[in-house]
């Protein structure tokens, strides 16, 4: 009994003292037939490792069964010692001690192999699961990432799978172990002394109910305290990130008051929780030890009456601790299994999502091909984002671009320029109309091979956290040093790269933070040059640069566009005046189309007005 209540006490009281881990906040689900059937899909990942899993279960059963021999043998050892003290011969002290050590040795071996095998099975099964989830994530269409937050997606790969891992490696095995101990322990308790067992079972339920009620209230208050503390930490994070705004608006006093209010509300909750923990500790001291005294008192009476031996009483007390510890652990095991079932469902929801038809496995490949002729044509294209179905971003857009020519898309913000680029890359599909490449509808082309013919240079360049070499070679994996350097020269980037301490092996930092905006743009252009696309899309590639950086990047872009069918999206009209064709978009429709000279001749035209406004701004 003592380990049961001691464990319960330490778990509930220490809950407030420790921060909740990443997996403790995961939602639980009811363990009904429906949820268990969904979670059972994970068994397919255990199937390749079923031999190890079966041996591990055998070791678990063996270890649990042998643990129940310990109290019995300890009781016999004490009885043997008592007989020896009375001068009785052949008590068998040495033999029982050797047997006891042998049991412990075999149990230790079983435990070692059980842990080793369960970890091997779970780690390998979860490695396969993680890989499958990531493969699915990387192949999802853009709409999935619009509908789901990156943090939530990342949680599926971290917190949810970690919860499954903890359950498979520890919780499941321990739960099965405690079930065996509980059933076997109660049977052996009754076999040792039926009277004492009935007496103990009359006392324990009351203590268990009170402990569970206390524990639930303490957990609730603990969660509220941690949530309130998290809210105050958000205040600190927000104010420090926007410290310029705080100071410029002279809101230091208001922010301090907001923080202090949250802190003192946290203190009030913590003090309330302290009162409950104090009451619980008093209950443990009074009722728990009182119950122990009562059981030992009654057992001592039975010993005195000759109905039990001292060894049997010792065995009974040890069995009681085993049973109590098992009972005390079930609430936590049940909660952990609930979380694991919920986590399994959420992970398999990802695997059930529809992905794009792109190869993600080594064994998968698409048949290489190239566009024979790279003319582009939009024919009555209409599109609305799935998140805003009633507000079309593109309305019956039509235009044609000859192969090897440059077309500029201009217009006010929100006119639909970047949306057309997304449709061209097949991030989304048009609701109606067609996008033709060389006379073929791009929706009928192999998606992977179609995107291999294109390259996008966006305004907001995202570089990976590796070296400059790795970032340029990303355009064509497996490229040689010579190929990467040649692409960098064409992108007007070789000189600044050579000037860096580690040259092409310089680490760019997270999202390329160690490089300037112009340097990041030129690295991205080098990546696109190395890719050698047939179709090029430049989405505001120079809009956020200073004049000198813009000149260097524009020179690199001119090299990149040579001989390629190019679509240029720009707000700065000075960068598109040399385009072969300019399409002016406004509220999702083509308002005007022509060359720079033709559009400037349109009196009151949108392009002319935008150009004049930019001249005035200068």
ChimeraX attribute file (.defattr): number of C-alpha atoms within 10 A of each C-alpha:
attribute: neighborCount
match mode: 1-to-1
recipient: residues
	/A:1	25
	/A:2	18
	/A:3	17
	/A:4	20
	/A:5	21
	/A:6	15
	/A:7	16
	/A:8	24
	/A:9	21
	/A:10	11
	/A:11	16
	/A:12	21
	/A:13	22
	/A:14	12
	/A:15	16
	/A:16	20
	/A:17	9
	/A:18	10
	/A:19	12
	/A:20	13
	/A:21	9
	/A:22	13
	/A:23	20
	/A:24	14
	/A:25	11
	/A:26	18
	/A:27	13
	/A:28	17
	/A:29	17
	/A:30	14
	/A:31	16
	/A:32	8
	/A:33	9
	/A:34	9
	/A:35	16
	/A:36	17
	/A:37	13
	/A:38	16
	/A:39	19
	/A:40	13
	/A:41	13
	/A:42	19
	/A:43	11
	/A:44	11
	/A:45	18
	/A:46	18
	/A:47	12
	/A:48	13
	/A:49	17
	/A:50	14
	/A:51	13
	/A:52	18
	/A:53	20
	/A:54	14
	/A:55	15
	/A:56	25
	/A:57	19
	/A:58	15
	/A:59	21
	/A:60	25
	/A:61	20
	/A:62	18
	/A:63	23
	/A:64	22
	/A:65	17
	/A:66	17
	/A:67	19
	/A:68	19
	/A:69	17
	/A:70	18
	/A:71	24
	/A:72	20
	/A:73	19
	/A:74	19
	/A:75	21
	/A:76	23
	/A:77	21
	/A:78	20
	/A:79	20
	/A:80	21
	/A:81	17
	/A:82	16
	/A:83	16
	/A:84	15
	/A:85	11
	/A:86	9
	/A:87	10
	/A:88	11
	/A:89	10
	/A:90	10
	/A:91	18
	/A:92	16
	/A:93	17
	/A:94	12
	/A:95	11
	/A:96	17
	/A:97	15
	/A:98	12
	/A:99	13
	/A:100	18
	/A:101	13
	/A:102	12
	/A:103	18
	/A:104	17
	/A:105	12
	/A:106	14
	/A:107	19
	/A:108	15
	/A:109	14
	/A:110	21
	/A:111	19
	/A:112	15
	/A:113	19
	/A:114	26
	/A:115	16
	/A:116	14
	/A:117	22
	/A:118	23
	/A:119	19
	/A:120	17
	/A:121	23
	/A:122	22
	/A:123	15
	/A:124	15
	/A:125	21
	/A:126	20
	/A:127	15
	/A:128	14
	/A:129	19
	/A:130	17
	/A:131	12
	/A:132	15
	/A:133	20
	/A:134	18
	/A:135	16
	/A:136	18
	/A:137	21
	/A:138	12
	/A:139	16
	/A:140	19
	/A:141	16
	/A:142	14
	/A:143	13
	/A:144	14
	/A:145	12
	/A:146	12
	/A:147	10
	/A:148	10
	/A:149	11
	/A:150	10
	/A:151	8
	/A:152	11
	/A:153	15
	/A:154	13
	/A:155	18
	/A:156	21
	/A:157	17
	/A:158	14
	/A:159	19
	/A:160	23
	/A:161	22
	/A:162	18
	/A:163	23
	/A:164	25
	/A:165	19
	/A:166	17
	/A:167	22
	/A:168	21
	/A:169	20
	/A:170	15
	/A:171	20
	/A:172	18
	/A:173	18
	/A:174	19
	/A:175	19
	/A:176	16
	/A:177	20
	/A:178	23
	/A:179	16
	/A:180	18
	/A:181	25
	/A:182	21
	/A:183	12
	/A:184	17
	/A:185	27
	/A:186	17
	/A:187	14
	/A:188	21
	/A:189	22
	/A:190	14
	/A:191	11
	/A:192	19
	/A:193	17
	/A:194	13
	/A:195	14
	/A:196	20
	/A:197	20
	/A:198	12
	/A:199	14
	/A:200	19
	/A:201	10
	/A:202	11
	/A:203	16
	/A:204	14
	/A:205	11
	/A:206	11
	/A:207	16
	/A:208	17
	/A:209	11
	/A:210	13
	/A:211	19
	/A:212	15
	/A:213	11
	/A:214	18
	/A:215	21
	/A:216	12
	/A:217	15
	/A:218	23
	/A:219	17
	/A:220	11
	/A:221	20
	/A:222	25
	/A:223	18
	/A:224	16
	/A:225	23
	/A:226	18
	/A:227	13
	/A:228	19
	/A:229	17
	/A:230	14
	/A:231	16
	/A:232	20
	/A:233	15
	/A:234	13
	/A:235	16
	/A:236	16
	/A:237	12
	/A:238	12
	/A:239	18
	/A:240	12
	/A:241	11
	/A:242	11
	/A:243	14
	/A:244	11
	/A:245	12
	/A:246	17
	/A:247	11
	/A:248	9
	/A:249	9
	/A:250	11
	/A:251	14
	/A:252	14
	/A:253	10
	/A:254	11
	/A:255	15
	/A:256	13
	/A:257	12
	/A:258	14
	/A:259	17
	/A:260	13
	/A:261	13
	/A:262	18
	/A:263	17
	/A:264	13
	/A:265	15
	/A:266	21
	/A:267	15
	/A:268	13
	/A:269	17
	/A:270	18
	/A:271	14
	/A:272	16
	/A:273	22
	/A:274	17
	/A:275	12
	/A:276	18
	/A:277	21
	/A:278	13
	/A:279	13
	/A:280	21
	/A:281	16
	/A:282	12
	/A:283	18
	/A:284	20
	/A:285	12
	/A:286	11
	/A:287	15
	/A:288	21
	/A:289	15
	/A:290	13
	/A:291	19
	/A:292	16
	/A:293	12
	/A:294	15
	/A:295	21
	/A:296	18
	/A:297	12
	/A:298	16
	/A:299	26
	/A:300	17
	/A:301	13
	/A:302	18
	/A:303	16
	/A:304	12
	/A:305	10
	/A:306	10
	/A:307	13
	/A:308	17
	/A:309	21
	/A:310	19
	/A:311	22
	/A:312	24
	/A:313	22
	/A:314	20
	/A:315	24
	/A:316	28
	/A:317	21
	/A:318	23
	/A:319	27
	/A:320	24
	/A:321	19
	/A:322	25
	/A:323	24
	/A:324	24
	/A:325	22
	/A:326	24
	/A:327	19
	/A:328	24
	/A:329	17
	/A:330	15
	/A:331	12
	/A:332	14
	/A:333	19
	/A:334	16
	/A:335	17
	/A:336	22
	/A:337	23
	/A:338	21
	/A:339	25
	/A:340	28
	/A:341	28
	/A:342	24
	/A:343	26
	/A:344	23
	/A:345	22
	/A:346	17
	/A:347	23
	/A:348	17
	/A:349	13
	/A:350	18
	/A:351	17
	/A:352	11
	/A:353	12
	/A:354	13
	/A:355	17
	/A:356	16
	/A:357	13
	/A:358	16
	/A:359	14
	/A:360	14
	/A:361	9
	/A:362	6
	/A:363	6
	/A:364	8
	/A:365	12
	/A:366	12
	/A:367	7
	/A:368	10
	/A:369	11
	/A:370	12
	/A:371	15
	/A:372	10
	/A:373	15
	/A:374	22
	/A:375	19
	/A:376	25
	/A:377	20
	/A:378	20
	/A:379	16
	/A:380	17
	/A:381	22
	/A:382	22
	/A:383	24
	/A:384	19
	/A:385	18
	/A:386	13
	/A:387	10
	/A:388	9
	/A:389	10
	/A:390	9
	/A:391	12
	/A:392	17
	/A:393	20
	/A:394	25
	/A:395	18
	/A:396	16
	/A:397	20
	/A:398	17
	/A:399	15
	/A:400	15
	/A:401	19
	/A:402	17
	/A:403	18
	/A:404	18
	/A:405	19
	/A:406	23
	/A:407	24
	/A:408	28
	/A:409	27
	/A:410	25
	/A:411	25
	/A:412	16
	/A:413	12
	/A:414	13
	/A:415	20
	/A:416	25
	/A:417	26
	/A:418	19
	/A:419	19
	/A:420	25
	/A:421	20
	/A:422	16
	/A:423	16
	/A:424	24
	/A:425	19
	/A:426	18
	/A:427	14
	/A:428	19
	/A:429	20
	/A:430	19
	/A:431	13
	/A:432	13
	/A:433	17
	/A:434	20
	/A:435	26
	/A:436	19
	/A:437	23
	/A:438	16
	/A:439	13
	/A:440	16
	/A:441	15
	/A:442	20
	/A:443	16
	/A:444	9
	/A:445	13
	/A:446	15
	/A:447	17
	/A:448	16
	/A:449	17
	/A:450	22
	/A:451	16
	/A:452	18
	/A:453	18
	/A:454	19
	/A:455	22
	/A:456	21
	/A:457	23
	/A:458	18
	/A:459	18
	/A:460	15
	/A:461	18
	/A:462	16
	/A:463	23
	/A:464	18
	/A:465	16
	/A:466	16
	/A:467	19
	/A:468	25
	/A:469	23
	/A:470	23
	/A:471	25
	/A:472	29
	/A:473	23
	/A:474	19
	/A:475	22
	/A:476	19
	/A:477	12
	/A:478	10
	/A:479	16
	/A:480	12
	/A:481	12
	/A:482	9
	/A:483	14
	/A:484	25
	/A:485	21
	/A:486	17
	/A:487	25
	/A:488	27
	/A:489	15
	/A:490	20
	/A:491	28
	/A:492	23
	/A:493	25
	/A:494	20
	/A:495	11
	/A:496	13
	/A:497	21
	/A:498	14
	/A:499	10
	/A:500	11
	/A:501	9
	/A:502	12
	/A:503	16
	/A:504	23
	/A:505	15
	/A:506	17
	/A:507	20
	/A:508	21
	/A:509	15
	/A:510	12
	/A:511	14
	/A:512	22
	/A:513	15
	/A:514	14
	/A:515	16
	/A:516	11
	/A:517	19
	/A:518	22
	/A:519	19
	/A:520	24
	/A:521	30
	/A:522	29
	/A:523	27
	/A:524	26
	/A:525	32
	/A:526	31
	/A:527	26
	/A:528	26
	/A:529	26
	/A:530	25
	/A:531	21
	/A:532	19
	/A:533	22
	/A:534	22
	/A:535	26
	/A:536	22
	/A:537	27
	/A:538	23
	/A:539	21
	/A:540	18
	/A:541	26
	/A:542	27
	/A:543	14
	/A:544	13
	/A:545	16
	/A:546	11
	/A:547	10
	/A:548	10
	/A:549	18
	/A:550	19
	/A:551	14
	/A:552	18
	/A:553	25
	/A:554	18
	/A:555	14
	/A:556	22
	/A:557	24
	/A:558	11
	/A:559	16
	/A:560	22
	/A:561	22
	/A:562	12
	/A:563	13
	/A:564	18
	/A:565	23
	/A:566	29
	/A:567	25
	/A:568	24
	/A:569	27
	/A:570	23
	/A:571	20
	/A:572	15
	/A:573	21
	/A:574	12
	/A:575	17
	/A:576	21
	/A:577	14
	/A:578	15
	/A:579	18
	/A:580	17
	/A:581	23
	/A:582	25
	/A:583	25
	/A:584	23
	/A:585	24
	/A:586	19
	/A:587	17
	/A:588	23
	/A:589	20
	/A:590	20
	/A:591	15
	/A:592	18
	/A:593	17
	/A:594	16
	/A:595	17
	/A:596	21
	/A:597	11
	/A:598	13
	/A:599	18
	/A:600	17
	/A:601	11
	/A:602	13
	/A:603	10
	/A:604	9
	/A:605	14
	/A:606	20
	/A:607	26
	/A:608	18
	/A:609	14
	/A:610	17
	/A:611	16
	/A:612	13
	/A:613	11
	/A:614	13
	/A:615	11
	/A:616	8
	/A:617	7
	/A:618	5
